[in-house]
């Protein structure tokens, strides 16, 4: 359900040619002439009307117009899109620089982008009003003004004895002023007010001047260029924007592959960034962060969190996957909301988020460095709950910090964040969030305005996609260098992606630091082994540490007390030693996660049956479109890997289109 529905708002009238002169002009309440500036959502009955309107606006404002781009349908040659810009847009071509004609181009950004829509009207989808140069004098001198009558605005001009009228339709946007959601110039903001008293309101987004138009322009642009773009808006009782969520086509595709473990990142919101952003983040088969959705929230309230999580879950369910694990920052409100929205999903707190709080919460203590050292060792190195609690108690008693409120509450929540309590939880490499880098880390800072973020959003995702494509290419074409003669290393060098194999290779190499593997208990087919390892301690000193490994000879099940497989998705050195001790030469397939395979996207087809996509009857156009789009997207993902892949994919699409056209010809 989309809350930015378009409706007819105003009507004004022209039946013109490009050379005609009309002046769109309204009379305000104080009798002053007020020109109707172009804005996103305006609609015209024809391209000529739209061109003539912008040309008249330009002449009134003091600049000239030229057509930057036009798009035509292949068969009918009917025009369906255009960009009109200021004549000062762009720069001279290199070969024209030395000509004597005076340079008039300044790279001016002023423009309007418009397209023919389903209503057969021309709609303005994007507007930039600002110029980077001085404007000339106005071209009009004598005009007849009219007022507003009902829903119809008539705009008339007297030029050389002629009177023309322009039919102008305006689109609905959610207006902060409460005017039934209608904004006159798109200048009033979604959820913002005027004056100091309205700087923040918990029931609406605190947007600044220009943010509403930036959101609207972004949505229109994405719907035009991204057929599988999805968004939802949550408005309060006054019709003001409160929360928003959106997912582009790549996010929706990634959900089908990588939403088994999700990190719901609220750090931008809790740190009070200018952009109240929340992100759904996963990890792909190259250990790279992948975006699964974005949201803007009015605040960290239970209502806002509940709305955005339910909205995202709705889409995830239609993609056939519900997360096994959700990692969030440590937050009581989120703890309550996640349990309600995802009752069957494991919810854990980010260990990284907690450790980032240590300097702030403990920095004032006298023995801060020593306390931090013991805390880190307790969190990361203990193998049993008893060891964790003993080490924690030692820290509290030694440094006399039993009355520290933050440490006390942290200990009460230990089952939500301490790895020793989370060994039955699958993290697929996210490991409580401590390996994830924010998706927009280099593109957003505390004072970044929303408009700038939306401009950088696509750039950030393009870079992420390029990184994944490069990693795909490298994994498929470059054979890794083997460092041992272990059969496990050779086996997985042919299966894993390059990045995951490098991590697994470390475990193979460290098998040689495990110098003893002995049976300590036998119960039928189940055997408990004790593996001794020399591990690094303080400095370069090594100490001996014992690891218990449970092994079932009949089922070839292996489980180490370090729980590396659940945390990282591959077997640890201790489990490998036990397999090797028992004469197992190949790692069982159940311990080779498909999500780490180099051909994962080729081998794994997301289960869309939950949405009924694989049972299309031929009469349901929506389901048919969804299934075809997802199938085509797999070809696109492969096609961008290299130029050769691109050529093959493009030729294949051309062949498919010809075959579809042949079906139409047979029916004629």
C-alpha positions as CSV (number, residue, x, y, z in Angstrom):
1,X,0.0,0.0,0.0
2,X,1.5,3.3,-1.0
3,X,0.5,6.6,0.7
4,X,1.8,8.9,-2.1
5,X,-1.2,8.3,-4.5
6,X,-1.6,10.8,-7.3
7,X,-4.9,12.6,-7.8
8,X,-6.1,15.5,-9.9
9,X,-5.5,18.6,-7.9
10,X,-5.7,21.7,-10.0
11,X,-6.6,22.5,-13.6
12,X,-5.3,25.4,-15.6
13,X,-5.6,25.7,-19.5
14,X,-3.0,25.8,-22.9
15,X,-3.5,24.4,-26.3
16,X,-0.3,25.8,-27.7
17,X,2.7,25.5,-29.9
18,X,6.2,26.1,-28.7
19,X,6.3,29.6,-30.1
20,X,3.2,30.7,-28.2
21,X,3.5,32.9,-25.1
22,X,1.4,32.2,-22.1
23,X,2.2,33.2,-18.5
24,X,1.0,30.7,-15.8
25,X,0.1,33.1,-13.1
26,X,-2.1,32.9,-9.9
27,X,-3.4,35.7,-7.8
28,X,-2.7,35.3,-4.1
29,X,-4.9,36.4,-1.3
30,X,-3.1,39.8,-0.9
31,X,-3.7,40.5,-4.6
32,X,0.0,40.1,-5.5
33,X,0.9,38.2,-8.7
34,X,2.4,34.8,-7.9
35,X,3.9,32.7,-10.7
36,X,3.2,28.9,-10.5
37,X,6.7,27.4,-10.4
38,X,7.2,23.8,-11.7
39,X,7.1,21.1,-9.1
40,X,7.1,17.3,-9.0
41,X,3.6,15.9,-9.7
42,X,2.4,18.5,-12.2
43,X,0.6,16.9,-15.2
44,X,-0.2,18.2,-18.6
45,X,-2.4,16.8,-21.4
46,X,0.4,16.8,-24.0
47,X,4.1,17.2,-24.4
48,X,3.6,20.5,-26.2
49,X,1.6,21.8,-23.2
50,X,4.4,20.7,-20.8
51,X,7.1,22.2,-23.0
52,X,5.2,25.5,-23.5
53,X,4.5,25.8,-19.8
54,X,8.2,25.4,-18.8
55,X,9.3,27.7,-21.6
56,X,6.9,30.4,-20.4
57,X,8.2,29.9,-16.8
58,X,11.8,30.2,-18.1
59,X,11.0,33.4,-20.0
60,X,9.4,34.9,-16.9
61,X,12.3,33.8,-14.7
62,X,14.9,35.1,-17.1
63,X,16.5,32.1,-18.8
64,X,16.2,30.1,-22.0
65,X,15.2,26.4,-22.4
66,X,16.6,23.6,-24.5
67,X,15.7,19.9,-24.8
68,X,18.5,17.9,-23.2
69,X,17.1,14.4,-23.8
70,X,14.1,12.8,-25.5
71,X,13.0,9.1,-25.4
72,X,10.8,7.5,-28.1
73,X,9.1,4.1,-28.3
74,X,11.0,1.8,-30.8
75,X,8.1,0.8,-33.0
76,X,5.6,3.7,-32.9
77,X,8.2,6.5,-32.4
78,X,5.9,8.0,-29.9
79,X,7.7,10.2,-27.4
80,X,7.4,9.0,-23.8
81,X,10.0,10.9,-21.9
82,X,12.0,14.1,-21.9
83,X,14.4,16.3,-20.0
84,X,14.1,20.1,-20.4
85,X,17.0,22.2,-19.0
86,X,18.4,25.7,-18.8
87,X,20.4,26.6,-22.0
88,X,23.4,27.1,-19.7
89,X,23.4,23.4,-18.8
90,X,26.6,21.4,-19.5
91,X,29.8,22.7,-21.0
92,X,31.3,23.1,-24.5
93,X,32.7,20.1,-26.2
94,X,36.5,20.0,-26.3
95,X,36.6,20.5,-30.1
96,X,34.4,23.6,-29.7
97,X,36.4,25.3,-27.0
98,X,38.6,27.3,-29.3
99,X,35.8,28.8,-31.3
100,X,35.3,32.6,-31.1
101,X,31.7,32.4,-29.9
102,X,31.4,33.5,-26.3
103,X,31.0,30.7,-23.7
104,X,27.4,30.7,-22.2
105,X,27.3,27.3,-20.6
106,X,28.0,27.1,-16.9
107,X,27.0,23.6,-16.0
108,X,23.7,24.9,-14.7
109,X,21.6,22.3,-12.8
110,X,18.2,23.7,-13.5
111,X,15.9,21.2,-15.2
112,X,12.6,19.3,-15.3
113,X,12.3,15.6,-16.1
114,X,8.9,14.4,-17.3
115,X,7.3,11.2,-18.6
116,X,4.1,10.0,-20.3
117,X,2.2,8.1,-17.6
118,X,-0.7,5.6,-17.7
119,X,-3.3,8.4,-17.6
120,X,-1.9,9.6,-21.0
121,X,-0.8,12.8,-19.4
122,X,2.8,14.1,-19.1
123,X,3.9,14.2,-15.5
124,X,6.9,16.1,-14.0
125,X,9.0,13.5,-12.1
126,X,12.0,15.6,-11.1
127,X,12.6,19.3,-10.7
128,X,15.7,21.5,-10.0
129,X,14.9,25.2,-9.8
130,X,18.3,26.6,-8.7
131,X,20.7,28.1,-11.3
132,X,24.4,28.7,-10.9
133,X,24.5,31.9,-12.9
134,X,22.8,35.3,-13.1
135,X,19.3,35.3,-14.7
136,X,18.2,37.8,-17.3
137,X,15.3,40.2,-17.3
138,X,11.7,39.0,-17.5
139,X,10.2,38.7,-20.9
140,X,6.5,39.5,-20.2
141,X,4.9,42.9,-19.7
142,X,1.2,42.7,-20.1
143,X,-1.0,39.9,-18.8
144,X,-4.5,39.3,-17.8
145,X,-4.7,37.6,-14.4
146,X,-7.5,35.4,-13.2
147,X,-8.3,33.9,-9.8
148,X,-9.0,30.4,-8.5
149,X,-12.5,29.0,-9.0
150,X,-13.2,25.7,-7.3
151,X,-10.6,23.2,-8.4
152,X,-9.8,24.9,-11.6
153,X,-7.1,27.5,-12.1
154,X,-7.3,29.4,-15.4
155,X,-4.1,30.9,-16.6
156,X,-4.5,33.4,-19.5
157,X,-2.3,35.8,-21.3
158,X,-2.8,38.4,-24.0
159,X,-0.1,38.1,-26.6
160,X,-0.5,39.6,-30.0
161,X,-4.3,39.6,-29.6
162,X,-4.4,35.9,-28.7
163,X,-5.7,34.3,-25.5
164,X,-4.6,30.8,-24.6
165,X,-5.4,28.5,-21.7
166,X,-3.3,25.7,-20.1
167,X,-4.7,22.6,-18.5
168,X,-2.4,21.9,-15.5
169,X,-2.9,19.0,-13.2
170,X,-1.1,18.8,-9.8
171,X,-0.2,15.7,-7.8
172,X,-1.1,15.0,-4.1
173,X,1.8,15.1,-1.7
174,X,1.6,14.9,2.1
175,X,1.9,18.4,3.4
176,X,3.1,19.4,6.8
177,X,0.7,22.2,7.1
178,X,-2.3,19.9,7.4
179,X,-3.9,21.2,4.1
180,X,-5.5,17.8,3.4
181,X,-2.2,16.6,2.1
182,X,-2.0,19.1,-0.7
183,X,1.1,21.3,-1.1
184,X,1.1,24.4,-3.3
185,X,4.8,24.3,-4.3
186,X,6.2,21.2,-2.7
187,X,8.0,23.6,-0.4
188,X,6.2,22.7,2.8
189,X,7.8,19.8,4.4
190,X,6.7,16.3,5.2
191,X,6.4,16.2,9.0
192,X,8.1,19.6,9.5
193,X,6.6,22.8,10.8
194,X,7.7,26.4,11.1
195,X,9.4,28.1,14.0
196,X,11.6,26.8,16.9
197,X,8.7,25.0,18.6
198,X,8.4,22.6,15.8
199,X,12.0,21.5,15.5
200,X,11.1,18.1,16.9
201,X,8.0,16.1,17.4
202,X,7.9,12.4,18.4
203,X,4.9,11.7,16.1
204,X,6.4,12.9,12.8
205,X,9.7,13.0,11.0
206,X,11.7,16.1,11.7
207,X,12.5,17.0,8.1
208,X,14.1,20.2,6.9
209,X,13.3,22.5,4.0
210,X,13.6,20.6,0.7
211,X,13.4,17.2,2.3
212,X,9.9,16.4,1.2
213,X,10.6,17.2,-2.4
214,X,13.9,15.2,-2.2
215,X,11.9,12.1,-1.0
216,X,9.2,12.6,-3.7
217,X,11.8,13.0,-6.4
218,X,13.7,10.0,-5.3
219,X,10.5,7.8,-5.2
220,X,9.4,9.0,-8.7
221,X,12.9,8.4,-10.1
222,X,13.1,4.9,-8.6
223,X,9.7,3.9,-9.8
224,X,10.7,5.1,-13.3
225,X,14.0,3.2,-13.4
226,X,13.5,0.4,-10.9
227,X,10.4,-1.7,-11.7
228,X,10.7,-3.8,-8.5
229,X,11.0,-0.8,-6.2
230,X,8.9,-1.0,-3.0
231,X,8.1,1.6,-0.4
232,X,5.6,2.2,2.4
233,X,4.8,5.3,4.3
234,X,3.3,5.7,7.8
235,X,1.4,8.9,8.4
236,X,-0.1,10.2,11.7
237,X,-3.7,11.4,12.2
238,X,-2.8,14.8,10.8
239,X,-1.6,13.3,7.5
240,X,2.1,14.0,8.3
241,X,4.8,11.6,7.5
242,X,5.9,9.6,10.6
243,X,7.9,6.6,9.3
244,X,9.0,5.3,5.9
245,X,10.6,2.1,4.5
246,X,11.9,1.4,1.0
247,X,13.6,-1.5,-0.8
248,X,15.0,-1.3,-4.3
249,X,15.2,-4.3,-6.7
250,X,18.6,-5.4,-5.5
251,X,17.6,-5.3,-1.8
252,X,14.6,-7.5,-2.6
253,X,16.7,-9.9,-4.5
254,X,19.3,-10.0,-1.7
255,X,16.6,-10.8,0.8
256,X,15.9,-14.1,-1.0
257,X,19.6,-15.1,-0.6
258,X,21.0,-13.5,2.5
259,X,18.2,-12.8,5.0
260,X,18.9,-15.9,7.2
261,X,20.8,-13.6,9.6
262,X,19.9,-9.9,9.7
263,X,21.5,-7.0,11.6
264,X,18.9,-4.2,12.2
265,X,21.2,-1.2,12.5
266,X,19.8,1.7,14.5
267,X,23.1,3.5,15.2
268,X,22.3,6.5,13.0
269,X,19.0,7.0,14.9
270,X,20.4,6.5,18.4
271,X,23.4,8.7,17.7
272,X,21.0,11.5,16.6
273,X,22.2,11.9,13.0
274,X,20.6,14.5,10.8
275,X,19.2,11.5,8.8
276,X,17.0,9.3,11.1
277,X,18.1,6.2,9.2
278,X,17.7,2.6,10.1
279,X,19.0,-0.2,7.9
280,X,18.5,-4.0,7.5
281,X,21.9,-5.5,6.8
282,X,23.0,-9.0,5.9
283,X,26.2,-10.7,4.8
284,X,26.7,-12.1,1.3
285,X,28.8,-15.1,0.2
286,X,32.0,-12.9,0.1
287,X,31.6,-11.7,3.8
288,X,30.6,-8.3,2.4
289,X,27.7,-6.3,4.0
290,X,24.6,-6.3,1.8
291,X,21.7,-3.9,2.2
292,X,18.3,-5.6,2.8
293,X,16.2,-2.4,3.3
294,X,16.2,1.2,4.6
295,X,13.9,3.2,6.8
296,X,13.4,6.7,8.2
297,X,11.9,6.8,11.7
298,X,10.4,9.7,13.7
299,X,12.2,8.3,16.8
300,X,13.2,5.2,18.7
301,X,9.7,4.5,20.0
302,X,8.0,1.1,20.3
303,X,5.4,2.3,17.7
304,X,8.0,3.3,15.1
305,X,10.1,0.1,15.6
306,X,7.1,-2.1,15.5
307,X,5.8,-0.4,12.3
308,X,9.1,-0.7,10.3
309,X,9.8,-4.3,11.4
310,X,6.3,-5.4,10.5
311,X,6.6,-3.7,7.1
312,X,9.9,-5.3,6.4
313,X,8.6,-8.7,7.6
314,X,5.7,-8.5,5.2
315,X,8.1,-8.3,2.3
316,X,10.4,-10.9,3.7
317,X,7.5,-13.4,4.0
318,X,6.6,-12.9,0.3
319,X,10.2,-13.7,-0.6
320,X,9.9,-17.0,1.1
321,X,12.3,-16.4,4.0
322,X,12.0,-15.4,7.6
323,X,15.3,-14.6,9.4
324,X,16.7,-17.3,11.7
325,X,18.6,-14.7,13.8
326,X,18.2,-10.9,14.2
327,X,21.0,-8.9,15.8
328,X,20.3,-5.4,17.1
329,X,21.8,-2.8,19.4
330,X,21.2,-3.4,23.1
331,X,17.8,-1.7,23.6
332,X,14.9,-2.6,25.9
333,X,12.3,-1.2,23.4
334,X,13.7,-3.3,20.6
335,X,13.9,-6.3,22.8
336,X,10.2,-6.1,23.4
337,X,9.2,-5.3,19.8
338,X,11.4,-8.0,18.1
339,X,9.9,-10.7,20.4
340,X,6.4,-9.6,19.2
341,X,7.1,-9.3,15.5
342,X,9.6,-12.2,15.2
343,X,8.4,-14.7,17.8
344,X,10.2,-17.7,16.1
345,X,13.5,-15.8,15.4
346,X,16.5,-15.7,17.7
347,X,17.1,-12.2,18.9
348,X,20.6,-11.2,20.1
349,X,22.4,-8.0,21.0
350,X,25.4,-6.8,19.0
351,X,28.6,-7.5,20.9
352,X,30.4,-4.8,18.9
353,X,27.8,-2.2,20.0
354,X,28.3,-3.1,23.6
355,X,32.1,-2.9,23.4
356,X,31.9,0.5,21.7
357,X,30.1,1.7,24.8
358,X,32.9,0.6,27.2
359,X,35.0,3.8,27.0
360,X,31.9,6.0,27.6
361,X,30.5,3.9,30.4
362,X,33.7,2.8,32.2
363,X,36.3,5.4,31.1
364,X,36.0,7.4,34.3
365,X,36.9,4.4,36.6
366,X,40.4,4.5,38.2
367,X,41.6,1.1,36.9
368,X,39.9,1.5,33.5
369,X,42.6,-0.2,31.3
370,X,42.8,-3.2,33.6
371,X,39.0,-3.5,33.9
372,X,38.6,-3.3,30.1
373,X,41.3,-6.0,29.6
374,X,39.5,-8.4,32.0
375,X,36.1,-7.6,30.5
376,X,37.3,-8.3,26.9
377,X,38.9,-11.6,28.0
378,X,35.7,-12.6,29.8
379,X,33.5,-11.8,26.9
380,X,35.6,-13.4,24.1
381,X,37.6,-16.2,25.6
382,X,35.5,-18.1,28.1
383,X,34.1,-21.4,26.8
384,X,31.6,-22.3,29.5
385,X,29.0,-20.2,31.4
386,X,30.6,-21.2,34.7
387,X,33.9,-19.8,33.5
388,X,32.2,-16.5,32.3
389,X,30.5,-16.0,35.6
390,X,33.6,-16.8,37.6
391,X,35.7,-14.4,35.6
392,X,33.0,-11.7,35.9
393,X,32.8,-12.1,39.6
394,X,36.6,-11.8,39.9
395,X,36.5,-8.5,37.9
396,X,33.8,-7.1,40.1
397,X,35.5,-8.1,43.3
398,X,39.1,-7.1,42.4
399,X,38.2,-3.6,41.2
400,X,35.4,-2.9,43.6
401,X,32.8,-2.0,41.0
402,X,29.9,-4.1,42.2
403,X,27.7,-1.0,42.4
404,X,28.3,0.1,38.8
405,X,24.8,0.3,37.3
406,X,25.8,-0.3,33.6
407,X,27.9,-3.4,34.5
408,X,25.1,-4.7,36.7
409,X,22.5,-4.4,33.9
410,X,25.0,-5.8,31.3
411,X,25.5,-8.9,33.5
412,X,21.7,-9.4,33.8
413,X,21.5,-9.3,29.9
414,X,24.5,-11.7,29.4
415,X,22.4,-14.4,27.8
416,X,21.6,-11.9,25.0
417,X,25.1,-10.9,24.0
418,X,27.9,-13.1,25.6
419,X,29.1,-15.7,23.0
420,X,29.3,-18.4,25.7
421,X,25.5,-18.3,26.0
422,X,24.8,-18.1,22.2
423,X,26.4,-21.3,21.0
424,X,23.1,-22.7,19.7
425,X,22.4,-19.6,17.6
426,X,23.4,-19.5,14.0
427,X,25.1,-16.2,13.0
428,X,26.4,-17.1,9.5
429,X,29.4,-14.9,9.9
430,X,27.8,-11.9,11.5
431,X,28.8,-13.1,14.9
432,X,26.6,-10.8,16.9
433,X,27.3,-7.9,14.5
434,X,31.0,-7.5,15.4
435,X,32.3,-8.0,11.8
436,X,29.8,-5.8,10.0
437,X,30.7,-2.4,8.7
438,X,27.8,0.0,8.2
439,X,26.7,0.1,4.5
440,X,26.8,3.9,4.3
441,X,29.8,4.4,6.5
442,X,31.7,6.6,4.0
443,X,28.6,8.3,2.7
444,X,26.9,9.8,5.7
445,X,28.1,11.7,8.7
446,X,26.2,13.3,11.6
447,X,25.3,16.5,9.7
448,X,24.6,15.0,6.3
449,X,21.2,16.3,5.1
450,X,18.6,13.9,3.8
451,X,18.7,15.3,0.3
452,X,22.4,14.7,0.1
453,X,22.0,11.2,1.5
454,X,19.4,10.3,-1.1
455,X,21.7,11.5,-3.8
456,X,24.5,9.4,-2.5
457,X,22.3,6.3,-1.8
458,X,22.5,4.9,-5.3
459,X,26.2,5.7,-5.6
460,X,26.9,3.7,-2.4
461,X,24.9,0.7,-3.6
462,X,26.5,0.8,-7.0
463,X,29.9,0.6,-5.3
464,X,28.7,-2.3,-3.2
465,X,27.4,-4.2,-6.2
466,X,30.6,-3.6,-8.1
467,X,32.6,-5.0,-5.1
468,X,30.4,-8.1,-5.2
469,X,30.7,-8.5,-8.9
470,X,34.5,-8.2,-8.7
471,X,34.6,-10.8,-5.9
472,X,32.4,-13.1,-7.9
473,X,34.8,-12.8,-10.9
474,X,37.9,-13.4,-8.7
475,X,36.4,-16.4,-7.0
476,X,35.6,-18.1,-10.3
477,X,38.7,-17.3,-12.2
478,X,41.6,-17.2,-9.7
479,X,42.6,-20.5,-8.0
480,X,43.7,-20.0,-4.4
481,X,47.2,-21.0,-3.4
482,X,47.3,-24.0,-1.1
483,X,49.5,-23.8,2.0
484,X,49.2,-27.4,3.4
485,X,48.8,-30.9,2.1
486,X,45.6,-31.3,4.1
487,X,42.7,-32.9,2.0
488,X,40.2,-30.5,3.7
489,X,42.0,-27.5,2.3
490,X,42.1,-28.9,-1.3
491,X,38.4,-29.9,-1.0
492,X,37.1,-26.5,-0.1
493,X,39.4,-24.6,-2.3
494,X,37.2,-25.8,-5.2
495,X,33.9,-24.8,-3.4
496,X,34.2,-21.7,-1.2
497,X,34.4,-18.1,-2.4
498,X,37.9,-16.7,-2.2
499,X,37.2,-14.7,1.0
500,X,35.6,-17.5,2.9
501,X,38.3,-19.9,1.8
502,X,41.0,-17.6,3.2
503,X,39.2,-17.7,6.6
504,X,38.9,-21.4,6.5
505,X,42.5,-21.8,5.4
506,X,43.6,-20.2,8.7
507,X,41.8,-22.9,10.6
508,X,43.6,-25.6,8.5
509,X,46.9,-24.0,9.1
510,X,46.2,-23.7,12.9
511,X,45.6,-27.5,13.0
512,X,49.3,-27.7,13.5
513,X,49.1,-25.7,16.8
514,X,46.8,-28.5,18.1
515,X,49.3,-31.0,19.4
516,X,47.1,-33.5,21.2
517,X,43.8,-35.2,20.3
518,X,42.6,-37.8,22.9
519,X,39.4,-39.6,23.8
520,X,38.1,-38.7,27.3
521,X,34.6,-40.3,27.2
522,X,32.8,-42.9,25.1
523,X,29.1,-43.5,25.0
524,X,28.2,-45.9,22.2
525,X,28.8,-44.1,18.9
526,X,29.3,-40.7,20.7
527,X,32.8,-39.9,21.7
528,X,34.1,-36.8,23.5
529,X,37.6,-35.7,22.5
530,X,40.0,-33.3,24.2
531,X,42.0,-31.2,21.8
532,X,45.0,-29.3,23.3
533,X,46.1,-26.1,21.5
534,X,48.9,-23.6,22.1
535,X,47.1,-20.2,21.9
536,X,48.6,-16.7,22.0
537,X,48.3,-15.1,25.4
538,X,49.8,-11.7,26.5
539,X,52.4,-10.5,24.1
540,X,54.0,-13.3,22.2
541,X,53.6,-15.8,25.0
542,X,51.6,-19.0,24.3
543,X,49.6,-21.0,26.7
544,X,47.9,-24.4,26.4
545,X,44.1,-24.4,26.2
546,X,41.8,-27.4,26.2
547,X,38.8,-27.7,23.8
548,X,36.2,-30.4,24.1
549,X,34.8,-31.8,20.8
550,X,31.8,-34.1,20.6
551,X,31.9,-36.6,17.7
552,X,29.3,-39.1,16.6
553,X,31.0,-41.8,14.5
554,X,27.8,-43.2,13.0
555,X,26.3,-39.9,11.8
556,X,29.7,-38.2,11.3
557,X,28.5,-35.3,13.5
558,X,31.1,-33.1,15.1
559,X,30.7,-30.2,17.5
560,X,33.3,-28.1,19.2
561,X,32.9,-26.2,22.4
562,X,34.2,-23.0,20.7
563,X,31.1,-23.2,18.4
564,X,33.0,-21.8,15.4
565,X,30.5,-23.4,13.0
566,X,27.5,-21.7,14.4
567,X,29.3,-18.3,14.7
568,X,31.2,-18.3,11.4
569,X,29.6,-21.0,9.2
570,X,32.7,-23.2,8.8
571,X,34.4,-25.8,11.0
572,X,37.2,-24.9,13.4
573,X,40.7,-26.3,13.7
574,X,39.6,-28.5,16.7
575,X,36.8,-30.2,14.8
576,X,39.1,-30.7,11.8
577,X,41.6,-32.4,14.1
578,X,38.9,-34.8,15.4
579,X,37.8,-35.6,11.8
580,X,41.3,-36.2,10.8
581,X,42.0,-38.4,13.9
582,X,39.0,-40.6,12.9
583,X,40.2,-41.0,9.3
584,X,37.6,-38.7,7.7
585,X,39.2,-37.4,4.5
586,X,36.4,-35.1,3.3
587,X,34.3,-32.6,5.3
588,X,30.7,-33.8,5.3
589,X,28.4,-31.8,3.1
590,X,26.2,-30.6,6.1
591,X,29.2,-28.6,7.3
592,X,29.7,-26.8,3.9
593,X,27.0,-24.1,3.9
594,X,25.6,-23.3,0.5
595,X,25.7,-19.6,1.3
596,X,29.5,-19.6,1.2
597,X,29.8,-21.4,-2.2
598,X,31.2,-19.4,-5.1
599,X,28.2,-20.5,-7.3
600,X,25.6,-19.9,-4.5
601,X,23.4,-17.7,-6.6
602,X,23.5,-20.1,-9.5
603,X,22.8,-23.2,-7.4
604,X,20.2,-21.7,-5.0
605,X,16.8,-20.6,-6.2
606,X,14.9,-18.6,-3.5
607,X,11.7,-20.2,-2.4
608,X,8.9,-18.0,-3.6
609,X,6.2,-20.5,-3.2
610,X,5.0,-18.8,-0.1
611,X,3.9,-15.9,-2.3
612,X,2.4,-18.3,-4.9
613,X,4.8,-17.2,-7.6
614,X,5.5,-20.7,-8.8
615,X,1.9,-21.5,-9.3
616,X,0.9,-18.8,-11.8
617,X,-2.2,-19.8,-13.7
618,X,-1.6,-17.4,-16.6
619,X,-4.4,-15.1,-15.6
620,X,-2.7,-13.4,-12.7
621,X,-0.6,-10.7,-14.3
622,X,0.9,-9.5,-11.0
623,X,2.3,-12.9,-10.0
624,X,3.5,-13.5,-13.5
625,X,5.4,-10.2,-13.6
626,X,6.9,-11.0,-10.2
627,X,8.2,-14.4,-11.2
628,X,9.5,-13.2,-14.6
629,X,11.2,-10.2,-13.0
630,X,13.0,-12.4,-10.4
631,X,14.1,-14.8,-13.1
632,X,15.4,-12.1,-15.3
633,X,17.3,-10.5,-12.3
634,X,19.4,-13.7,-11.9
635,X,20.5,-13.2,-15.5
636,X,21.3,-9.6,-14.9
637,X,23.4,-10.5,-11.8
638,X,25.5,-12.8,-13.9
639,X,25.6,-10.5,-16.9
640,X,27.4,-7.7,-15.1
641,X,30.4,-9.8,-14.0
642,X,32.4,-9.1,-17.2
643,X,32.0,-7.8,-20.7
644,X,31.7,-11.3,-22.1
645,X,29.0,-12.1,-19.6
646,X,27.2,-8.9,-20.6
647,X,27.2,-9.6,-24.3
648,X,25.9,-13.1,-23.8
649,X,23.1,-11.9,-21.4
650,X,22.1,-9.1,-23.8
651,X,22.0,-11.5,-26.8
652,X,19.9,-13.9,-24.7
653,X,17.4,-11.2,-23.8
654,X,17.1,-10.3,-27.5
655,X,16.4,-13.9,-28.4
656,X,13.8,-14.2,-25.7
657,X,12.0,-11.1,-26.8
658,X,12.0,-12.3,-30.4
659,X,10.4,-15.6,-29.4
660,X,7.8,-13.8,-27.3
661,X,7.0,-11.6,-30.4
662,X,6.6,-14.8,-32.5
663,X,3.9,-16.0,-30.2
664,X,2.0,-12.7,-30.8
665,X,2.4,-13.1,-34.6
666,X,1.0,-16.7,-34.5
667,X,-2.1,-15.4,-32.7
668,X,-2.8,-12.7,-35.2
